[in-house]
Amino acid sequence: MSYRTNRKQKVEIKSPNSTHNLVSEWGILKHRVPQGSTLGPLLVLVHINDLPMQINSLAEPILYADDTSVIISN
């Protein structure tokens, strides 16, 4: 299995209630985890483990397996 180096990636955030979307600049992806490895789910859990405690005063996070939703009300 070979991985290409210098792979570029960007992030797009779409708002369902607005036509205004946010798009990041293209950036080089320096580190990645092979798809299907057992390391991937472990790193996701470690990364989002304290997310609810960090944003609890600003929003309501809903975590289920590797899917995360954030509810923000005004």
Beta strands, then each sheet from edge to edge (+ up, - down):
strand 1: 7-9
strand 2: 12-13
strand 3: 22-23
strand 4: 27-29
strand 5: 60-64
strand 6: 67-71
sheet 1: 1+ 4-
sheet 2: 2+ 3-
sheet 3: 5+ 6-
end
